[in-house]
Each structure stands twice: as C-alpha cells, then as structure tokens.
C-alpha cells in the first residue's frame, strides 16, 4: 500500500508538495481505467459532484498536470477533466485492495488498483470541468506565472515593479506567481539575501534576478526532497519528504542565523496576517 500523507500544519501544501503528489500519481495511475467511483462523504470544501461516477466510469487516465497548488486529471477520448485541491490535510492512498479508513471521502476503483482521497479537515475538493473550460475556471483563470517556467524571469517581474507592496506579499500573491506559500517565500528570500519588508519599487535588476534564481533553486531542491509539509511519503518502503530538515529560516525564530556570526538570531514578525522569518543582518 502506498501513501501520500500531509502533516496537519497551519500551512497548506505548496507547489513542491503538490508536484510530488502529481509525480507519484503519474507514475502509478496513467493508463488505468476508472471502473467505478464511490463517494463516501460528499461534504468537502465544495460538495462532491453527484455525477462523479457516471461522468468518469470507464474513462482512462492519460495525463496529470499541476497548476499552482492544483492537480488536473485528463482522460482518453473525453472532453472532461478533474480538478483537485488537497486543502490542508488531503492525501491519496493507493492500494491493491479496499481498506477503508476514517475520513476517506472518494474512492476510485481503477484497473487492479484502488485510489482513495482522504481529508481530515475537509478543505480539499474535487470538481469536474470540460477541458476547454478548466483554465477559465474561477480557481485558475487569474493565476500567475509558474515559477519553474521560463516565463518567470526579469522581464515578467519588471511588469509588477512599480507596485508599492512588500516583497513577500507579492511572492505570496497567487495572481503574480502560482504555488508559493509562507514556507517557501521565507526560504527564497533568505537565499536571495533580501528582506521580506523591501518594497518592490526599490529593487534593482540584480536583486530581481537573484529572486528568480533563488525561487527556482529552492523549489527544485524541495521537490527533490519530497517537499516540506509532508510527514510521510512512502514508496516501496522508502520514506522521503524531508526538506523540512533543510529549512534555513522558516520556523527558526530565536535561533542563530546559519549564515551570520553567532549571536545573530532569526526574527519572526507578523506580515499580512502570516508569520515571516528572516535575518535582519544578511537580508537587506
């Protein structure tokens, strides 16, 4: 039995965690036919569609994309696709036989496999869309650029440069850049040596290039370690998901900065209602 399980934290899974889930599912369910879909509990963040089984029965999964913090499943010879958000505690369980657990909500009976969506806090959701409407949906249409794409560069950043907003606030804005949250914004700015309080209109080109470079670097590294908010990610008895052990600033308030001299402590402040962690000395 395989699990992708998210630890119960105040932070929702961010881009790296969702990408790990996408990769896991892609390697195991692509090409499999959905024989039946059973809804155990329809009361998620949005009500599970009543026609889920009727719409998906006998469809073959052909592709799984990630857009920001969302997953999108596409099917062979079908105009339908599935939009999934994990919420704060959503995870998928893949097994050879059905063993139901508390907080199981939707069960996908696949060819020789059973895929189960479990969500303790019920903030996740599953929706059906037409292929030509999915990226125009209210969830995706205003989403910003993918940070790992070539489109996230100096020129793109400069189009937002005149805004008098703080740096972390812009990075957290999903209409500017898709998939970043509290953890990775703090880590990215620490790596780029920039204060989260800096105003966008005060940045020079070199500093912006450093943000872009650090963003791609931190996200790729986090994905390679299986993400941060994952408690257990088990594949063939191999446990990964320990980028939380690589964090250099997030949740390290009152601890020594790993870059500065001893005695320089990481500071924690409240910024736009969220906790921000940074070093006042080396993040200018």
C-alpha positions in Angstrom: 0.0 0.0 0.0 1.3 3.5 -0.9 0.5 6.7 0.9 1.0 10.4 0.3 0.2 12.0 3.7 0.3 15.7 4.6 1.1 16.6 8.2 -1.5 18.7 9.9 0.0 22.1 9.9 -1.3 25.7 9.6 0.3 25.8 6.1 -1.4 24.3 3.1 0.7 22.2 0.8 2.7 24.4 -1.6 4.0 23.8 -5.1 6.7 21.3 -4.2 4.3 19.1 -2.2 1.7 19.1 -4.9 4.3 18.3 -7.5 5.5 15.3 -5.5 1.8 14.1 -5.4 1.5 14.7 -9.2 4.6 12.7 -9.9 3.6 9.9 -7.6 0.2 9.6 -9.3 1.6 10.0 -12.8 3.9 7.0 -12.3 1.2 4.8 -11.0 -2.2 5.6 -12.4 -1.6 6.8 -16.0 -3.2 4.3 -18.4 -5.5 2.9 -15.8 -9.3 2.7 -16.4 -11.7 4.1 -13.8 -14.1 1.2 -13.2 -16.2 2.9 -10.6 -16.1 6.0 -8.3 -17.7 5.7 -4.9 -18.4 8.8 -2.8 -18.3 8.0 0.9 -18.8 11.6 2.1 -19.8 14.4 -0.3 -19.2 17.2 2.2 -15.8 18.6 1.3 -14.9 22.3 0.8 -17.3 22.0 -2.1 -19.9 19.3 -2.5 -18.5 16.3 -4.4 -20.3 16.2 -7.8 -23.3 13.8 -7.7 -22.5 12.7 -11.2 -18.8 11.8 -10.5 -19.3 8.1 -11.1 -21.5 8.5 -14.1 -19.1 11.0 -15.7 -15.8 9.1 -15.0 -16.8 5.5 -15.3 -14.8 3.6 -17.9 -12.5 6.6 -18.7 -8.7 6.0 -18.9 -6.4 8.5 -17.2 -3.9 9.9 -19.7 -2.3 12.9 -18.2 -1.9 14.6 -14.8 -0.9 18.3 -14.7 -0.2 20.6 -11.8 -1.2 24.3 -12.0 0.0 26.2 -8.9 -1.4 24.1 -6.0 -4.0 22.3 -8.1 -4.0 18.9 -9.8 -5.8 18.3 -13.1 -6.5 14.8 -14.5 -7.2 14.3 -18.2 -8.8 11.3 -19.8 -8.7 9.5 -23.2 -11.4 10.3 -25.7 -13.2 12.6 -23.2 -14.0 16.3 -23.0 -14.0 16.1 -19.2 -11.2 16.7 -16.7 -10.9 16.6 -13.0 -9.7 19.5 -10.8 -8.4 18.5 -7.4 -7.2 20.6 -4.5 -5.7 18.9 -1.4 -6.7 21.6 1.1 -4.6 21.4 4.3 -4.8 17.7 5.0 -5.8 15.9 1.8 -3.9 12.9 0.6 -4.2 10.0 -1.8 -3.8 6.4 -0.8 -3.2 3.7 -3.4 -3.6 0.1 -2.6 -4.4 -3.3 -4.1 -7.5 -3.9 -2.1 -10.0 -1.7 -0.3 -9.3 -1.0 3.3 -11.5 1.9 4.4 -10.3 4.4 7.0 -11.8 7.3 8.8 -12.0 10.5 6.7 -12.0 8.6 3.4 -14.2 10.6 1.1 -13.9 9.5 -2.5 -12.8 6.0 -3.7 -11.6 5.5 -7.3 -11.7 1.8 -8.3 -9.1 1.5 -11.1 -7.7 -1.4 -13.1 -6.1 -3.6 -10.4 -5.7 -0.6 -8.0 -7.8 1.4 -5.7 -7.2 5.1 -5.2 -8.7 6.8 -2.2 -8.9 10.5 -1.3 -8.8 11.2 2.4 -9.0 14.6 4.0 -9.3 15.1 7.8 -10.2 18.8 7.7 -12.3 18.6 4.5 -10.7 21.7 3.0 -9.8 19.9 -0.2 -12.2 19.4 -3.1 -12.8 17.5 -6.4 -14.6 19.2 -9.3 -15.5 18.2 -12.9 -14.9 20.6 -15.8 -14.8 20.5 -19.6 -11.3 20.5 -21.0 -11.9 23.8 -22.8 -13.2 25.5 -19.6 -10.7 24.3 -16.9 -8.2 27.1 -17.3 -11.0 29.7 -17.4 -12.5 28.4 -14.1 -12.6 30.7 -11.1 -9.8 28.7 -9.5 -7.3 29.0 -12.3 -8.1 32.0 -14.6 -6.4 34.7 -12.5 -3.4 32.6 -11.6 0.1 34.0 -12.2 3.1 32.5 -13.9 4.5 29.1 -13.0 7.8 29.8 -11.1 9.7 26.9 -12.6 8.8 28.0 -16.1 10.9 30.2 -18.4 8.2 32.8 -18.2 9.2 33.7 -14.7 12.1 36.0 -15.4 13.3 39.6 -15.1 11.0 40.9 -17.7 7.9 39.4 -16.1 8.9 40.6 -12.7 9.5 44.1 -14.0 5.9 44.4 -15.2 5.0 44.4 -11.5 7.9 46.5 -10.4 6.1 49.9 -9.9 3.9 48.4 -7.2 4.5 49.8 -3.7 4.0 46.5 -2.0 6.4 44.5 0.2 8.4 41.7 -1.4 7.0 38.8 0.5 3.4 40.0 -0.1 4.0 39.9 -3.9 5.5 36.4 -3.8 2.5 35.2 -1.8 0.1 36.7 -4.3 -1.2 33.8 -6.5 -2.1 36.2 -9.3 1.6 37.1 -9.6 3.2 33.7 -9.1 1.5 30.4 -8.7 2.1 27.9 -5.9 4.2 29.7 -3.4 3.2 30.0 0.3 4.6 31.0 3.6 7.3 28.4 3.9 8.9 28.8 0.5 8.6 32.6 0.4 10.7 32.8 3.6 13.3 30.4 2.3 13.5 32.0 -1.1 14.1 35.5 0.3 16.7 34.2 2.8 18.6 32.5 -0.1 18.4 35.7 -2.2 19.6 37.8 0.9 16.6 40.2 0.6 14.4 41.4 3.4 10.7 40.4 3.1 9.9 44.0 4.0 11.5 45.5 0.9 9.2 47.4 -1.4 9.0 46.1 -4.9 9.7 49.5 -6.4 13.1 49.7 -4.5 14.6 46.6 -6.2 17.3 46.7 -8.8 17.7 44.3 -11.7 20.4 42.2 -10.0 18.2 41.7 -6.9 15.3 40.7 -9.1 17.5 38.2 -10.9 18.6 36.8 -7.5 14.9 36.3 -6.5 14.1 34.5 -9.7 17.3 32.3 -9.4 16.6 31.5 -5.7 12.9 30.7 -6.4 13.8 28.1 -9.0 16.7 26.7 -6.8 14.7 26.3 -3.6 11.6 24.8 -5.3 13.7 22.3 -7.3 15.6 21.3 -4.1 12.3 21.0 -2.2 10.8 18.7 -4.8 13.9 16.5 -4.8 13.5 16.0 -1.1 9.7 15.3 -1.4 8.6 18.7 -0.1 8.3 20.2 3.4 4.8 19.7 4.8 4.8 16.0 4.0 5.0 13.9 7.2 5.4 10.5 5.4 5.7 9.8 1.7 6.2 6.1 1.3 7.2 4.5 -2.0 8.3 0.8 -1.8 9.1 1.3 1.9 11.4 4.2 1.1 10.5 7.3 3.2 11.2 10.7 1.7 9.7 14.2 2.2 12.3 15.7 4.5 13.0 19.2 3.0 11.8 20.4 6.4 15.2 19.3 7.7 16.8 21.6 5.2 14.9 24.8 6.1 17.3 27.6 6.9 15.0 30.3 8.2 11.3 29.2 8.4 10.2 28.4 12.0 13.8 29.1 13.2 13.0 32.2 15.2 15.3 33.0 18.1 17.9 30.6 16.6 21.3 31.6 15.2 21.3 32.6 11.6 23.1 29.9 9.7 24.9 32.5 7.6 25.9 35.2 10.1 28.1 35.2 13.1 27.0 33.5 16.3 24.6 35.7 18.2 22.6 37.0 15.2 19.2 35.5 15.6 16.4 34.8 13.2 13.5 37.1 13.7 9.8 36.3 13.5 7.2 39.0 12.6 3.6 39.1 11.5 3.2 40.2 7.9 -0.2 40.4 6.2 -1.5 38.1 8.9 1.1 35.4 8.4 4.4 34.6 10.2 7.6 35.8 8.4 11.0 34.6 9.4 14.2 36.4 8.3 17.6 37.6 9.4 17.8 41.4 9.8 21.6 41.4 9.3 22.1 39.5 6.0 18.7 40.1 4.4 18.9 43.7 3.2 
